[in-house]
Amino acid sequence: MTVARIALVGDRSPHVESHTRIPLLLDALAEREGLVLDACWIPTAAAEAEAAAGTLAGFDAVWVLPGSPYASEAGALAAVRVAREEGVPFLGTCGGFQHALLEYARHVCGLAGAAHAENDPGADDPLIAPLACSLAGHEALVRAEPGSLAESALGAERSTERYHCHYGPAPRHLPVLAAHGLRLSGHDEDGAVRTAELPGHPFFLATLFQPELSGDGSRPHPVIRALAVAAVARAAARAEGALAEGALAVGGRAAG
């Protein structure tokens, strides 16, 4: 059985419902789906150092969880960047979605001053701004673009999802992200962006909604299952690569 290692990046708290759901979801993935994930919680304050040391790149998936404001914005952004640049399957939910867009704006679009209003309330023109209407505790329809990773992960073009957020992307900044290759692949009924993804990446999906809050935790949301499938596939490929390298090394010694 292939076991995939997943980094859960966030400031774990018993008061954050999405965090308390994680053990249930991991158990359900293993029992119902045969997808075994070995999870390691990494606080945002430690994530920057873990990224610099190459530790995060060694995981089979990175999930930046809700729970903002994070103790370290830099740590959350570093986790996103490693996953994006190293091809590590990535999921960002709620605050993870917001920081995925922030990381892309700063490091791909060249918008070094892009800000998150929750972290920088004095920012003149934040990329991530207060929502006109808070989505905390709300459910709403999400429409995924045909052929997108969001549609594939959701298993449908339309889905009703749960939220618990007060911030989202400012619409005026979205064209720059799209022009630099980020696909804004899911929207609500009013056209507001709710999912983003990175074409060409093995699995890079960010959702403003929180799939971990779906149901009672006994049936993993399709998006979470999709991340697990991508993580296990990466773990299996890495294991096969290691075996092949080992066989080559043995063959080389025998020939010598």
CORLINFEN-V795736 format. One record per helix or strand of 2 or more residues. SS is the DSSP state (H for helix, E for strand). FROM is the first residue (numbers start at 0). LEN is the number of residues. Records with the same first field share a line. If there is no record, write none. Layout:
SS=FROM-LEN + FROM-LEN
This chain:
E=2-7 + 35-7 + 60-4 + 88-5 + 127-3 + 138-6 + 157-5 + 166-3 + 181-6 + 192-6 + 203-4
H=16-17 + 43-9 + 55-3 + 72-14 + 94-13 + 148-6 + 170-9 + 210-3 + 221-34
